[in-house]
Amino acid sequence: MGILSIFRKRKNKPENILEYVHQNRGLLWENINTFKENVLLHNGSVKHHTPEMDKLMPVTHYLKDGLYTREIFMPKGTLVVSFIHKQNHPSFFLKGEMSVLLDTGEVKRIKAPMKVMTEIGTQRVAYIHEDTTWVCVYRTDAKTIEDAEAEVYTEDYKELPEYVILNKKLLCQEQ
């Protein structure tokens, strides 16, 4: 039984599960990592860069003239944990509706269309209410998709610049 099925049996809205990620202690990245590990223990969960993920949430990649663009489709009813972004960049929420966990620990429901400026260090956890299309655009000198992904994403916040980590620690202490 998946984590969302368990949550529904407790008579909670699936998107409310995002509120349990942030526990007002430690860095949000650490809480998200623990949450992601727990989600992956349940049947039906999928990891990044696997055939199951590619089938459930197809990504279209474009790499040209110093820009790397990713377009991902996320189906209704899914719970998504993104990578940690290693650079500031524009994102475009083209279609759908989702609840997303913000760096402050707040859960916000958003609806397309909208432009989002994603900041370095951002990692999103989202519950998808409607089929969704999200596009991110990055500056890169990479020549392959794999190199571009390594340049713009990480799963370990310790790969981020020290000033970003310190700013996020201060944010956690303010709450």
C-alpha positions as CSV (number, residue, x, y, z in Angstrom):
1,M,0.0,0.0,0.0
2,G,1.4,3.4,-1.0
3,I,1.9,6.3,1.4
4,L,-0.9,8.3,-0.2
5,S,-3.3,5.3,0.3
6,I,-2.4,5.1,4.0
7,F,-2.9,8.9,4.3
8,R,-6.3,8.7,2.6
9,K,-7.4,5.9,5.0
10,R,-6.7,8.3,7.9
11,K,-9.3,10.7,6.3
12,N,-6.7,13.3,5.4
13,K,-6.3,15.2,2.2
14,P,-3.3,13.8,0.2
15,E,-1.7,17.2,-0.2
16,N,-1.7,17.6,3.6
17,I,1.1,15.0,3.8
18,L,3.4,17.9,2.8
19,E,2.9,19.5,6.1
20,Y,4.5,16.5,7.8
21,V,7.8,16.9,5.9
22,H,8.8,20.1,7.7
23,Q,9.0,19.5,11.5
24,N,10.5,22.9,12.6
25,R,13.9,21.3,13.2
26,G,17.0,21.0,11.2
27,L,17.4,21.9,7.6
28,L,14.4,21.4,5.3
29,W,16.8,19.5,2.9
30,E,17.5,16.9,5.6
31,N,13.8,16.6,6.4
32,I,12.9,16.1,2.7
33,N,15.6,13.5,2.3
34,T,14.2,11.5,5.3
35,F,10.7,11.9,3.8
36,K,11.9,10.8,0.4
37,E,13.6,7.7,1.9
38,N,10.4,6.8,3.7
39,V,8.3,7.3,0.6
40,L,10.6,5.0,-1.5
41,L,9.9,2.2,1.0
42,H,6.2,2.0,-0.2
43,N,5.0,0.0,-3.2
44,G,4.3,2.2,-6.2
45,S,7.0,4.8,-5.5
46,V,9.6,5.5,-8.1
47,K,13.1,7.0,-8.1
48,H,14.6,9.5,-10.4
49,H,16.4,8.2,-13.5
50,T,14.7,4.9,-13.6
51,P,12.6,3.3,-16.4
52,E,9.6,3.5,-14.0
53,M,10.1,7.2,-13.5
54,D,10.6,7.8,-17.2
55,K,7.3,6.1,-18.0
56,L,5.2,7.8,-15.2
57,M,6.7,11.3,-15.6
58,P,8.3,11.7,-19.0
59,V,10.9,14.4,-19.4
60,T,11.7,16.1,-22.6
61,H,15.3,17.6,-22.8
62,Y,16.5,20.4,-25.0
63,L,20.2,21.4,-25.1
64,K,21.2,24.2,-27.5
65,D,23.1,27.5,-27.6
66,G,24.1,27.4,-23.9
67,L,20.6,26.6,-22.6
68,Y,19.3,23.4,-21.1
69,T,15.5,23.2,-20.9
70,R,13.6,20.4,-19.2
71,E,9.9,19.8,-19.6
72,I,8.3,17.3,-17.3
73,F,4.8,15.8,-17.2
74,M,3.5,14.9,-13.7
75,P,0.2,13.0,-13.5
76,K,-2.7,13.8,-11.2
77,G,-2.4,12.1,-7.8
78,T,1.4,11.8,-7.6
79,L,3.7,13.0,-4.9
80,V,6.9,14.5,-6.3
81,V,10.3,15.2,-4.6
82,S,12.5,17.3,-6.9
83,F,16.3,17.5,-7.0
84,I,18.0,20.4,-5.3
85,H,18.6,23.2,-7.8
86,K,22.2,24.4,-8.1
87,Q,21.5,27.7,-9.9
88,N,18.9,30.4,-10.1
89,H,16.7,30.0,-13.1
90,P,13.2,30.6,-14.5
91,S,10.6,27.9,-14.3
92,F,7.3,27.9,-16.2
93,F,4.2,26.1,-14.7
94,L,2.3,25.6,-17.9
95,K,-0.6,23.3,-17.0
96,G,-2.1,21.9,-13.9
97,E,-2.5,22.5,-10.2
98,M,-0.4,21.3,-7.3
99,S,0.3,21.9,-3.6
100,V,4.0,22.6,-3.0
101,L,6.1,22.8,0.2
102,L,8.0,26.1,0.4
103,D,11.3,26.7,2.0
104,T,9.5,28.3,5.0
105,G,7.7,25.0,5.7
106,E,4.4,26.5,4.4
107,V,2.3,24.5,1.9
108,K,0.9,26.6,-0.9
109,R,-1.6,25.5,-3.6
110,I,-0.7,26.9,-7.0
111,K,-2.4,26.8,-10.4
112,A,-1.0,27.2,-13.9
113,P,-0.2,29.2,-15.8
114,M,2.6,31.0,-14.0
115,K,6.3,31.9,-14.1
116,V,8.4,31.0,-11.0
117,M,11.9,32.2,-10.4
118,T,13.6,29.2,-8.8
119,E,16.5,30.1,-6.5
120,I,19.7,28.2,-5.9
121,G,19.1,25.6,-3.1
122,T,15.4,25.1,-3.9
123,Q,14.0,21.6,-3.5
124,R,10.3,21.1,-4.1
125,V,8.0,18.5,-2.6
126,A,4.6,18.6,-4.4
127,Y,1.3,16.8,-4.5
128,I,-0.2,17.0,-8.0
129,H,-3.9,17.8,-8.0
130,E,-4.3,17.9,-11.9
131,D,-2.1,16.6,-14.7
132,T,0.8,19.1,-14.7
133,T,3.5,20.3,-17.1
134,W,6.5,22.2,-15.7
135,V,9.4,23.6,-17.6
136,C,12.8,24.8,-16.3
137,V,15.5,26.7,-18.2
138,Y,19.1,26.8,-17.2
139,R,22.3,28.4,-18.5
140,T,25.0,25.8,-19.2
141,D,28.1,25.1,-21.2
142,A,27.5,21.3,-21.0
143,K,27.4,19.3,-24.3
144,T,25.4,16.4,-23.1
145,I,22.1,16.0,-21.1
146,E,23.9,14.1,-18.4
147,D,26.6,16.8,-17.9
148,A,23.9,19.5,-17.9
149,E,21.9,17.7,-15.2
150,A,25.0,17.3,-13.1
151,E,25.7,21.0,-13.5
152,V,22.2,22.2,-12.5
153,Y,20.9,19.5,-10.0
154,T,22.1,17.7,-6.9
155,E,20.7,15.3,-4.3
156,D,23.2,16.5,-1.6
157,Y,22.8,20.1,-0.4
158,K,26.4,20.0,0.7
159,E,27.4,20.5,-2.9
160,L,25.8,24.0,-2.8
161,P,27.9,27.1,-2.1
162,E,28.5,27.7,1.6
163,Y,26.6,31.0,1.5
164,V,23.4,29.2,0.4
165,I,23.7,26.6,3.1
166,L,24.2,29.3,5.7
167,N,21.3,31.3,4.5
168,K,19.0,28.2,4.7
169,K,20.2,27.5,8.2
170,L,19.3,31.0,9.2
171,L,15.9,30.6,7.7
172,C,15.3,27.5,9.7
173,Q,16.4,29.2,12.9
174,E,14.0,32.1,12.4
175,Q,11.0,29.7,12.4
